[in-house]
Amino acid sequence: MTSFLLIFSFILGTIIGSFLNVVAYRYRTGMTVGGRSKCFSCNKTLMWKELIPLASYFIQRGRCAKCRSRISYQYPIVEAGTGILFALIFFYFPPLTTEAGITTIFYLIITSLLVIITIYDIKHKVIPDALAYSFAILAFTHIFIGHQPSLWHILAGPILALPFFLMWFCSRGKWMGLGDAKLVLGIGWTLGLSAGISALILAFWIGAIISVLWMMIVFRKFKTQYEIPFGPYLILGMYIVLFWNVKIFDLQAYASLFFP
């Protein structure tokens, strides 16, 4: 049953991921998410067999069946990535009870939002307000489902977002975008204060390592003026902590040193 659920959730994730690719591409362009998909090069309307998540890309060897133009790696990466995230959600947060089912649905919905944010931030270096606020509202609402949250959990979002807001304000947007602060609101309410701090530390570590390696490979030198989309690293840090409970910063352990 577990294997079937994981396979089902992965396939569901690839299907959703294919749709999220369309949403991210058409978001803020004036285009609707409805209508048939087309090749960007020859404008050919794609057939159903050309829209099968993952499979179509590899069957067509990453090229349009008509004009043979190359299809972006973004499509299979997002489809596979969303499939893996959905499978992990069903594995770590299985819908065994009504309350657990609500949590599962919550993580599936915010994952869909965060995938779109990731794609959009990488492509445009900005996090749309509507998506960031939707994530924050869902995360804040979820902490009240099934139990009374602690005051620290309620304050986790604003506390974690404040340093990002100050970096944006003091640098006038040069050090950090305001969208990152809005994104951290939702991360804080999703994870809580202690786990949220761990996620942010991980995000800075991973972001620094990958960014330096990327600049050395692409530019062969370190560029201080290079604009880095930080939203994807924040999201990655959140999921690492969410799934594997990585504790870089343990608030209770530090508190016990001062209040034994």
HELIX and SHEET records of a PDB file:
HELIX    1   1 THR A    2  ARG A   26  1                                  25    
HELIX    2   2 TRP A   48  GLU A   50  5                                   3    
HELIX    3   3 ALA A   55  ILE A   59  1                                   5    
HELIX    4   4 GLN A   74  TYR A   92  1                                  19    
HELIX    5   5 THR A   98  HIS A  124  1                                  27    
HELIX    6   6 ASP A  129  HIS A  142  1                                  14    
HELIX    7   7 LEU A  151  SER A  171  1                                  21    
HELIX    8   8 LEU A  178  LEU A  191  1                                  14    
HELIX    9   9 LEU A  193  VAL A  218  1                                  26    
HELIX   10  10 GLY A  231  TRP A  244  1                                  14    
HELIX   11  11 LEU A  251  PHE A  258  1                                   8    
END                                                                             
